[in-house]
Structures are given as structure tokens and as C-alpha cells.
């Protein structure tokens, strides 16, 4: 299988932003870029997981990565804050610029990267501590100045969780519902004042009501943060995201190796109403995946 | 068109579910008999195991009950006054030795466990070699550690002499593999998502281990340490070699003092011909059983109290 015509090559990427004419985003030409991915590939050992991804991710956008299982969405999002470094065999090739600086450059400290680029995971993973300590851990560890009670309250308010938990700040976070735990993880993430929030299928373990709350929260948060979200749920991508990248699983002829490739990356509205690639259309209309 | 496909699927699913639940009759008799035999064999196994334990316990209670009392804890040992002799100096000796064991084996054992779980490249051959060796060391007969302790701590490079500290170091080496294994299991039980959550906030690896992984692993580590220490308390053979065999009638004054320990004192009384000493030894066994039971109960309580459900 070839990559098809709809795959934007590295050269087309800046053009993408101009081609699309959705009135909602008339200022798009001037949008600041947060990430520039140029021919980015990730390997586990010698096995490719994602190949040749080129895309620009913009400031204060919600950028969604969608695609079938095994297409490397999670692998890709984990590159953006170097969480892939935790897997000893993972290897990244190509270029990944963050505000123009090479994230995989020799002098870059992954710990510093993660201070600026936070992450929310698929399964809520609060620490086995009190709600208060869950939030306070990040600011304390990073030596942030200011009154800790204020920092905690602000983070919980920003995550729309304050009213639900203000009377039990010192009880264990594991006593919360799944949706509350996930919002606690989001609060924990914004407490350290990152620049970007990465969300790896943040709602896949949650019920529709909790999902709705988190989506509302994302729309609030994008005023101040840039958000990248991996999701299995296409309606979710359609509801919240400004731009959507559609990835697909490619196979070698002998089906031994499989990896993800980007098919189409565009305004979410365009992807869902008028995709340029027929595979995108097949996927979003539910014919495969 | 889509609707028709869906209803066809539903029909098939319903038919499938029904076909699975056709027979509710009793199984053939042969199966029931085999099941009963299997159950009876398992019951026999647990009965034999419990019977052995019960025999030890009943025997010790019968022999030692008239000598069991508070004066066992307040009287020092004696080689010629079995009626008034007790175990005070042996109990204090055990405390000094075990205190030393905890002091040495906890930081070293937990440190080694953290290194092996969090830092060592697990797929490398030398990591596996270390792992196999630790498991092997846990199974080495304790007398071997006694010989090592005699050559290394009592004489040889350390030259401490027959003191409590030499016993502590020897027993610490003996239980170290157990502590490392228990520590590794406790650390491994902390889910990777906790580490990821911490690292994703910009915490360094050591901050993550110190503030998140270790606190979550503490109950497991402590349980492992208590079980290891219970084993150390009951050890006799290695201590016979490193100085506890000397018959002392005074309380140990510190780690550099001559000493004896509870099981060695029991052994000592048992080897004497008089019946009174035999009863005294049996009462000592009861003291030991009480101490061990208390420690193991504490370990179980601790595990249940602080166990984290993920």
C-alpha cells in the first residue's frame, strides 16, 4: 500500500493552514506554531511504530489525533513531551521543533521538557495521597513560589473541581469517582503552569457525563493552553478540536510489520464534512476501524 | 441497509446466547466422584501440614506450662538454678542482635531493591545473573552464613570478636536476600502509571522514586522486613558459630558486648540432663512462639491496614 495522495508531505505543511478557508479561523495565517513535526518517525527496536509524520500544531488550538487501534497515536503524542524516553528501545528520527527549538536536541533535558508540556493519561492515575497533596506535589517538586493553599485552590477551580472537593481536600484521592479523578489529574497538570497539555485518550475510561465535563473543561482551558488530544471517539474530536489529524495503519506486503502514518491533517470541520482522502471518509463514516 | 445488517446481527447474537445455555442437568457421576477425590486430597494435605504444627505447639505447652510465667522475662540465665533461671539476658541479646539486623538490612536491602527495579537494565544478562544469584542466596543453608560470619566478622578483616554486632552482621547477610526480594515485589506492585504521572509533571526520576514510589511501597517493604526478621529471630545455627554459644549470665550492654540469644539459650537448656532445665527450655519455646506470633500478626495487620488497592 502506498501512502496515498492525501498525505501531506513535509513541503505542504505550512500550506495546509492557508488552503482551508473556514470562516471561524480567518486569523489562522498568523497563528503561532507550538510544535513542528518534520518527517518524524518512531521505532521500538527496529520495528517502526509511526512513520514520516509532518504536521504543525498551533497555539491555543485543540489538536486531535484520531485513527484505528495500532496507528501510533499514543506513540506520537508521547514523543511530544519525551515520555517515550522511558521505553529504552524507543528511537525517534526526523525533527520535532517546540517553539522552534529541537526537542530531541543534545542539550535538551527531558525533565525540563515535561515541566512545560504536561500530560493526562488514559486511565486516571492520581497518586495514592490526599487530593491536596496530589495537586501540591508538582509545585512543591518544582520549587514554585507562592502560598500552596492558593496554588491548590486555583488549580482545582481551573479544573472545575473545587466546589465538589473543597470540603474533603485532605481525604484520599482514590475515594473520588473516575471522572473526578481524571479532572484531578488535569488540575494536577495545570498546577505546574505548563505551556501545552497532552491528553492521551482522557475519557476512554469515563461515562458520558464525566466525558462531557472534561470536554467543557478542555474548551475552557484552550484559552490559556495548547492542547493535543488522542481520542478513539470521533464525535469527541468533532466536538472539541480545532484541527484533526487522521492516522492509519500501514502494513508491509508480508504483513509482518505494521506502523502508523498520517493520512490527512486539517481543520476539524473539513476533516468531518469534506475530507480530501477517501480513507478518512471511510473511517469517519464508520466503514472501518 | 444498515438497519437490516444490524437486526441480522442481533438475531444471530440472541440465537448464540441461547444455544450456550441448553443443558442444566447434573454432570455425569464419574466427574462428581473425581471432584470429590480431588477435594479430599487437598484436605488431607492441609491436615498433615497443620498436624505437624499442632504437635510442636502441644508438646511445648505440655512440657513448659508449669514453668511459663513472668519470671522468665525478669530472671537471668543460670547453669545450676533451673527453678529460678529465666531468659532475660537472652531476650535482651536477641533485641540487640535483631536491632542491628534491622539497621543493616533495611537500608541495604531496600536500596538494592530500588536499584534493581528502577535503574538496572532488566533485559541485560548481568541483571538476570544478579536476580538468579539473589534467589539462590536466599536458599543457602544458614550455617554457611555462620561460617562466613566467623571468618569475616568475628576473626579476619573485621576482627570484632564474639559480640552481638558480629551476630547482627551475620544475620543481616542471611536475611538480606529475603528483604531484597520482598522489597522488589513491593516496588513492582506500584503501577507504572504512578511513575508516569509524576514524571509527566516534570519531576526527576529520583523525586519520583522518593516521593511517590517508595511511600506507596512502604507497607509491602515493612511486611517483608518483619517476616525476614522473624526468621532471623529463630535462627540458631549461624549464631552458634559467631559467639552466641558462650554461656553468659549477664545482660548485654551494647553491640560490642558478649551475648546469647533466645533460641541458643533454649538449645543450651535442652542439652542439660536435669528435668527442670528441660521444662525451662520448653517454656522458652513458648516465649519464642509468642514473640513470633506477635510479629507475624503485626505484619499481617500492617499489610491489611495500609494495602493500596490500585
HADDOCK unambig.tbl for C-alpha pairs under 7 A between the chains (distance, minus, plus):
assign (segid A and resid 111 and name CA) (segid B and resid 202 and name CA) 5.05 0.50 0.50
assign (segid A and resid 111 and name CA) (segid B and resid 203 and name CA) 6.60 0.50 0.50
assign (segid A and resid 111 and name CA) (segid B and resid 204 and name CA) 6.14 0.50 0.50
assign (segid A and resid 112 and name CA) (segid B and resid 202 and name CA) 6.31 0.50 0.50
assign (segid A and resid 114 and name CA) (segid B and resid 200 and name CA) 5.43 0.50 0.50
assign (segid A and resid 114 and name CA) (segid B and resid 201 and name CA) 6.04 0.50 0.50
assign (segid A and resid 114 and name CA) (segid B and resid 202 and name CA) 4.65 0.50 0.50
assign (segid A and resid 115 and name CA) (segid B and resid 201 and name CA) 5.66 0.50 0.50
assign (segid A and resid 115 and name CA) (segid B and resid 202 and name CA) 4.16 0.50 0.50
assign (segid A and resid 118 and name CA) (segid B and resid 200 and name CA) 5.64 0.50 0.50
assign (segid A and resid 118 and name CA) (segid B and resid 201 and name CA) 5.94 0.50 0.50
assign (segid A and resid 119 and name CA) (segid B and resid 200 and name CA) 5.69 0.50 0.50
assign (segid A and resid 125 and name CA) (segid B and resid 193 and name CA) 6.02 0.50 0.50
assign (segid A and resid 125 and name CA) (segid B and resid 194 and name CA) 6.14 0.50 0.50
assign (segid A and resid 125 and name CA) (segid B and resid 197 and name CA) 6.56 0.50 0.50
assign (segid A and resid 127 and name CA) (segid B and resid 194 and name CA) 6.26 0.50 0.50
assign (segid A and resid 138 and name CA) (segid B and resid 201 and name CA) 5.89 0.50 0.50
assign (segid A and resid 141 and name CA) (segid B and resid 203 and name CA) 6.41 0.50 0.50
assign (segid A and resid 189 and name CA) (segid B and resid 201 and name CA) 6.38 0.50 0.50
